[in-house]
Amino acid sequence: MLRNLVSNLRGAKLVAPQTATHLQPRQRFGSVIDLAVFKHIPYNHSIRVLSDLSSDHYPVILEINLNTSLIKNPEQLSTNWSNFKFALNKKPLPTTDLTSNENIELAISELNQNFSEAFVEASKPKFKNVPKILSPEIKSKIHQRNRLRKFWQRTRCPSIYSEFRTLSREIAKDIKSHSQAQWKKHIEALSPEDNTLWRKSSLLRKPFHSIPPLKGALGSTAITPIEKAEVIADSLQEQFEPNHVADREESDQRIHEEVANFLATPHVQEIEPTTPTEVLTYVQRIKPKKSPGLDQISNRMIKNLPLKFLLFITLLINQLFKNNYFPDSWKTAVVIPILKPDKNPELAQNYRPISLLSCLSKVYEFVLLQRLNQHCAAANFIIPQQCGFRPKCSTVHQLLRVTELIHSGFAKHEATGILFLDIAKAFDKIWHDGLLIKQLIRLDFPAPLIKSIHSFLTHRSFRVRVDRILSSPRPIRSGLPQGSLSSPLLFTLYVNDIPQTNSSHLAMFADDTAVISQNKRFSVVISNLQHYISSLELWLNDWKIKVNASKSACLMFTRRSQLPVGLTPVTIFGQPVPWVNVARYLGLFLDAKLTFAYHID
């Protein structure tokens, strides 16, 4: 019946092992009760039965050779880094002429190959599949059990089968007792002095994250790792598209042409070349345990490079500066999906992307970022209201400034109204042409820096990784690369021209923005906030930035005994922003009387 059903399904076939998978005590021959149905699966496969276990229902192993990208796991290897450096030192440097971008890509590919080969030569498996060590008594019983099973399979004698089952249960009990004794011995050997106790504790307490089957398009369900990776990639691809603003086509096209004309214009300036000392400064400060990108070149490898390879990387970076080029091989991010707190795990949009970039690319980025910072510092571009990603400035400084403003209002018997803005997908929706035109070209950044940033931002892609399986590459058409060294500064420049008015104050930490107004009358405070929003809406439209009104919040700070109720709502693009009694800003819960009681509780 099943065979007939499968034969009527187009592209389907029945797969079964050649030997029995189930043996009945009173039957001489077994039967095959484990089957699989394939449909439109073009991959090679193999199926086999494990008959050397004690159960009468044998396990069946079905292996399918999938044509998917698999990330190797270097954490399962133990590496002798002296041997790595020695092996790499014997390898020749890339001999390719670096003047063209194509040759640069070839040289990077050769570098990666040399690093990987030296790593393999200097590494060995960290965890060996050592069989469980059993006592001689248990091994003897297992040998006797296997002899009884084979004898019963030939004779089908009930008494032999009964003896076989009794011995099997006895072996299982002995193995359990043996395992418990071994575990007790292992735990007693742990010590806090050599950190073995804390490492084991951390390992046991580490949460296990598994992605369940996901709901795909048109009611489909993603079950396998590759299907899950593709469904999450579909969701993220929409996220990395620029925001659409109505009636902006002509303006967008004009800006795009202005950027294209600038990029096509030759320039005589050059970026200040780097030195081996500057490269080594970054290499010495990087964290060795950071996860590598798609090329699997880790920070620990870079920290153990021989001098001749560090010198070559210095030459490579200087040539990239001359070409104003960011290599394509460094532009693909590996995305690890992490479930957002208290969200439905079956929906792909509820996973937050964590991007892994090439560690080698960050050496280049560090040097480029120093040039950007030097120009910004010399021109004093960054507005003082912005505390995000600035030296000697942290969330504490911004929170201190905001609370001092509120206290000064209390001292003058003034109410302080604060609008906390929630910018939707702030880093992921940055409009590339907008960034180049308004904050780099119009602010007279050096042309080579602008062209290098353009190369850094464009033609990027990502691949989602689930259980070491990679999705197909997906394009990134907007936003700043997550995990990049340059992204925080570029975002700060993008929002640096945010409107300011005389009737309000701004407090910014990257995309966390608070608009502050003070007056003795609540109505004036609200009017000032609404007046600011009128100018803000024009700016948001011009630069394709969206604000979530429902996730934003307004809070009125006052020392009056009765908190205000029924306040007129502030609106953004016609959407009301709710008034609340407690709001969270930069990790601190602020209440209307600034007692911090809610935060302490």
N, C-alpha and C positions, 0 to 999 in steps of 0.2 A: 504493500500500500504506500509506504513512504517512498519507495523507488519510483512508483508511478507518479506520485505527487511532484517529486523533484524533476522527473523527466518532462513534466508539463510547464516547468518554470524556465523561461528563456535565460540562458547564461548560467544555469545552476548545475551543480553536480554533487554527488554524494561521496564523502571521503570517510574511509573506515580502515582500521588496522588489519593486517593479514592474520594475526593470531588472536586467540580468545582473550576477552577482557574480564570475563566472569566465570567462575567455576562453582558448580553446585556440588555439595558433598555426595549426593546419591547419583550423580551423572558422571559418565566416563569421559565425555567430551564437553568442553566449555562452549560458551556462546559469546558473540560480539554484541554488546549492548551499548557501546559508546560510539556515536556517529557524529559527523559534522557535515553541514551543508554549506557549500561555497556558492557564491553568486557574484559574478563580475570581479573575481580576485585573480589578477594575472600573474601573481608571484609564485615562484617555486616553493614547494612545501614538502615536509616529511612527517610521517606519523609512526610512532612506535609504542610498544607496551612494556612497562616495567614489571616483570613477573617475579622479581626476587624480594618482594615484600610479603608480610605475613597475612595480609587480608585476602579474602577470596574474590574481591573486586579490585582488579589491578589498575593502577594509574596509567593514563594515556597521555603522551607528550606529543603535541602538534606544533611544529615549528614552521613559521612562514618567513621567508626572506623578503623583508620589506625594502623597497627602494627609497629610503629616507636618510636624511643627514643625521648622523649621530655624533654628539659632542663627546670627546674622550674626557675622562675624569682624572686629571693629574694628581688629585688629592689621594688617590689610591696607590701612589708610588712614593717610595722613599729615595731621595736624591742626595748623592754625595756632591756638594757644590764645588769642592776643590777639583773633583774629577770633571765636573761640568765645565769649569773654567779651563782646565787643561785640554779637554776634548775640543772645546770651541777655539782655543788658541791655535790648534793645529789646522783649522779650516781656513781657507783663503777668503779674503774680503771680496765682495762683489766687484767685478772688473768692468761693469757696464758704465758707459759714458752717461753722466747724470744730467746732461744739458736738456734733454727732452723729457716730458712728463711720462711718456710710454716707458722710457728707460728707467725712470725713477720707480715705476710700478714693478718692473722686473727686478730691480735691485732690492726692493722691500720684500718681494717674494723669495729671493735668494737668501736674504737675511733670516726670514722666518724659518726657512728650511734648515739653515745652519743651526739656529737656536734649537729647533725641535729635534734634530738628529743628535746634537750634543746632550740634550736633556734625556733622550732615550738611552744613550750610551752610559750616562751617569746614574740611571735610576733602576730600581728593582721593585717588584710588588711589595707593598707595605703589609697587606693582609693576604696570607696564603690560606687556601682552602684545605686546612689540615683536618683529616678525619677525626671524629671524636675518639679520644683515647678511652677504651673500655678495659675493664679488668679481665684477666685470663678466664675467670669463672664465667663471666657474661659471654665472652667470645666462644667458649666451649658450648654453652647452651645454644647460642645462635647457630653454630655448626650442626648441633644435634637437631635443632628445629628444621633447618634446611633439608637435612637428610630425611626427616619424617615427612615433610611436604612432598618431596620427590617420590618417596615410597608410596604415599597415599595417592598421588596422581596416577601411578601405575596400577595400583590394586583397588582403589576406592573402598578400602576397608574402614568401616565406621569406627572401630576401636583405635586405629592409627590416627584417624582424623581427630578424635576426641583428645588423644595424647598430644597431637600437634597444637590444638587450640589451647590446651592447658599450659603447655610450655611457652607458647607465644605470650599469654597473659603474664606469666611469671617473668619473662624477659623484659616486657614493658615496665613492670613494677621495679625490677632491678635497675634498669636504665634511668628511670625517674629518680630513684634514691641516689644513684651514682652522680647524676647531674646536680642534684641539690647539694651533695657533699662537695663537689668541685666548685660550685658557685660560692659556698660558704668559705672554702679555703681561699678563693680569689678575693672575696670581700675583706677577709681578715688580713690579707697581705697589703691592702691599700694603706697609704700613710699620707697625712697632710704635709709632712716635711718635704717630700719629693713631688708634691702636687698631683700624685696619682689619684688620691681621694677626690680632689676637686674636679679633675678631668672626667672621672667616672660619673660624678654627681651631675656635672653639666651635660654629659652625653645622655644620661637617663632622663633628665628633665627637659631636654630639648624637644619642643613640640614637633610633631610630624604633620606636614602639610601635604594633603593629597587632593587633587582636583577631581570632583565627581563628574559623572556624565553631564555635559552642558547642552542647553537648548540652542539649537542652531536655527538657520533660516528655514522658513516654510514648514515649521513644526518638526524638523529633523532633530536627531539626538547625536551628539558627538561622544563616542565611547573610547576609542583608541587614542593614544597620545598624539598622533599626527592629526587626528580629527579635532581634538581639543585645541591644539596649537593653531590650526587654521581658523577655527571659530573665533578664538581670542584675537588673532591677527586681523580678521575681518572687522571686529569691533574697534580695535586700536587704529586701523587705517582711516576710519572716519574721524577719529580724534585728531589725527595729524593733518587735517585739511584746514585752510584758513577760514575764518568766519566770513559768512556772506552778508554784505550790507547792501540793501536795495538802493538803486539809483546812483551807484558809484562806479559804473563801468567805464565811463569816459575819464574820470579822475584817476582810476586805477591804471588805465592804459597809458595815460600821460606820465604817471610816475614810473611805470615799467619802462617806457621809452627813454625817460631821463636817466634811469639807472643803466640801461643797456648802452646808451651813448657814452656815459662816463666810463664804463668798463672797457669799451672799445677804443677809448682815447689813449694813445701811448703816454707814458710818463717817464721822467728822468730820475725821479727819486728812488732810493733803495732803502729797504729795512736794514737797520743796524745789524750786522752779522753777530752771531753768537760765538762763544768760545768754549773750549772743553771744560773750563772751570765753571761756567754757568750751567752747562749740561750736568756736570758732576754734582753741583749743588742740589739740583732737583732730584737726581738719582739717589743721593744719600738720604733725602728726607721722605721718600715715598714709603708707604706701608707695604711690607712684603706679602701680607696675607690677603690683599685685595684680589677679588676674582678677576680673571683675565677675560678678554673679549673673544671675538670669533676666531682670531688667529692663535689663541691659546698661549700667547707669549705673556708670561706673568711678570709681576713686579720683582719677584725674587730672582727670576732669570736676569732681568735688567740690572739689578743690584750686583750680580755676580759676573757681569760682562768683563772680558779682558780689555785692557787699555786701547788696543788697536780698534776694537769695535766701537768704543765710546768716541774715539776720534772720527771714525767713519760716520757715526750718527751726527756728529757736529757738522761734518761736511755736507751730509744729506739735508740737514735743516737749513743751512745757508743756501743751498741750491733751491730748496723749496721757497725760501724768501725771494730769491731772484726771479723764480717763475711765478710767484704769487699763487702757489698751488698747494692744495690739501689733497693727499692721495686718496683715490677712490677705494683702495683696499682698507682704509681706515674709517670709512663712512658707514659701515654696516654695524648696527647695534644688535646685541643679543638681549631680548627682553624676557625677564623672569616675571610671570604673573603672580601677584600676591593679593589674596582676598582682602577687601576692605572690611573693617570691623563691623560686625552685626549686619552683614549683607547676605543675600541669598547666593549660595555658592554655585547654583545651577545657571546663573546668568553671566555671560561673558563680560558685560559692561561693569560688573561689580569687582573686577580685578584691576588692581593698580599696577602699572608697568614699572619694573625696576630694570634700567638699561645697563648693560655691561659693554664698555667701549674698549678699543685697543689700548693696552697700557703703553705701547710704543708711541702711539699718537699723542699721548698726554705729555711726553717729553717735548715734542714740538709745540704743543699748546702752551706749555709753561713758558717757553721762550717768547712766543707770540704775545701772551698775556702781559709779560713784563713791558713790552713795547706799548701796548694799549694803555696800561696803567700809567706809564711815564707821560704819555700824551694827555691823558685825562687830568693827571695831577698838575701838569704845567699849565693847562688851560683852565683849571678849576671848574670843570664841567658839572660835576654832580651837585645837585641842590642840597642844602644843609638839612632839609626835612627828611632826606633818605638816609637811613642807618643800615640798610641791608648790604651785607658783603663789603663793608668798608673797614679799613684798618682802624683798630682802636675804637670800634663802635659795635655794640651788640644790642640784643633785645632789651637788656637791662637799662641801657642808656635811653632807649625810646620810651620804655615804660616809665622811667623816672621823669622824663620830660612831660608825658601825658598826665601823670598823677600830680606833678607840680602845677600844671595848668589848672587842673580841677581844684586843687587846694587854694590856688590864688583866686579862683572864682568864689569859693566859699568865703574867703577873707573879705571879698568885696560884696558879699551877699548876692552873688550872681549865680544863675543856673548855667550849667555846662552841658550842651547837647553834643553827642558824638554819633556820627554815622560811620559804622563799621562796614566797609565795602567788601563783598566777596566777588573777586574776579574769576570768571569761569575759565578753567583750563589755562591759567595765565601763561605758563612757559610753553605749553603745547600749541598755542594759537598765534604766536608772534608772526606777523606778516613780514617776510624777508625783505621785499622791496621797500616796505615802509621803514624798516630799521635802517637800511642802507641810505635811503634818501634823506630822512629827517634828522638823524643823529650822527651820521658819519660823513655823508657828502656835504650837507648844508652846514655842518659844524667844522668843515675844513680839516677833517682827519687826513693824514698823509695817504695819497692814492694807493701805494703798495699795501698798506694796512687794510684799506677798504676792499681791494681786490682779493686779498688773502682771506678776509672774513667772508666774502661772497663765495669763494671756493669752499670754505669750511662749511657753510650752511646749505649749499645746493647739492642736489643729486644724492641725498642721504637715503638710507633704507633701514629696515629693521626686520628681524626674524624672531618669532616667539619660540621659546624653549619650554617643552613639557616633558619631563622624564627623559632628559637628554636627547629628545627628538626635536628637530628644528622645522618650523613652518617654512613655506616659500617666502622669498624676499618681498617686502612691501615698501612702497615709496613713502617718504616723509616730505610733505609739501609745505609744511609750516612748523613753527616752533623752534626752540633751541634744544640741542641735544642734552638729555638728562645725564648727569654724571660728568659732563664736560667741565673743564676748568674755566673756560671762557664764558659759559652761559650766564652765570650770575651778573657779571659786568655788562654783558650785552643786554640783558633784561633791564638792568638799572638804566642804561642809556635809552632804551626804548620808551620807558615811562618817565623819563627825566623832564619832559616838557609838559607834564600834567598841569592843568590850569590852577592858578592861585588867585585868591581874592582878598581884599582888605578886611572883609567881615568874617573870615574864617581862618583856621590854622590847619596845616597838614601834618600828619605823622605817618611815615612810611617805613616799612621794613620789607624790602623786595615788593611782593604783590599784596602784603597785608597793609591796607590803607585805611586810615581813620581821618575823617573830616570833623573839625572841632569848631563850635561856635559858642560864644558866651554873652549873656545879657541877663538883666534882672527879670525880664518878661519872657515867659515860655514862647509866646507867639513870635517874638522877634528872633529868638534862637531858631525856631522852625523855619521862619521866613529866610533867614540867612543860609541855612542848610539847603533849602529849596533853590535859592538863588545860585548857590554854588553848583548844584546838580544841573541847572540849565546850561551852564558853560561846560560842565563835564560831559554832558550827553553829546555835544558837538565833537568834542575831542575823542570820545569813545568811537563814534561813527567814523571819524576821519582815519583812525588807525586800527579799525577792525577788532576792537576789544569789547567783550561782552561782560556784563555784570549780572549776577543772580540776585534779583531783588528779594526773592523769598528767603535766600540764605544770608542776605545782609541783615543788619539790625541797627536800630536807633536806641540810644539810652540817654535819659535825662538825669544828670547828677545834680542833686539839690540837698540842702540841709533842712529844708522844711519838714515839719513833723509828719505831714501827710504827703505821700508820693503822688505825683500828678497822674490823673486818669483821664481818658478820653482825649488824648492829644491828637491834633490833626496829623494824619500820616504824611510822611515825606514820600514822594513818588519818583521812580526812575523809569523813564520811557513808559509812563502811565501805570506802572506796577507799584503798589504800595509797599513800603518797607516797614515791617512790624516794629512797634515800640516794645521794649523788653525791660525787665528790672535787673537782669544780670546778663552780661555779655563776656565772652572770652576773647581776649586780645593778646597775641604773642604768648599764649600759654597761661595767662593770668586771668582769673575770673574777677571782673569788676562789677560791684553792685552800686545801686543808685546813691548810696550814702558814703561810698568808698570806705567801708569798714573791713573789707576783705574776709568777712565772716563766711561767705559761701565758699571762697577758695580754701580757707583753712579747714572747713568741714569736709 
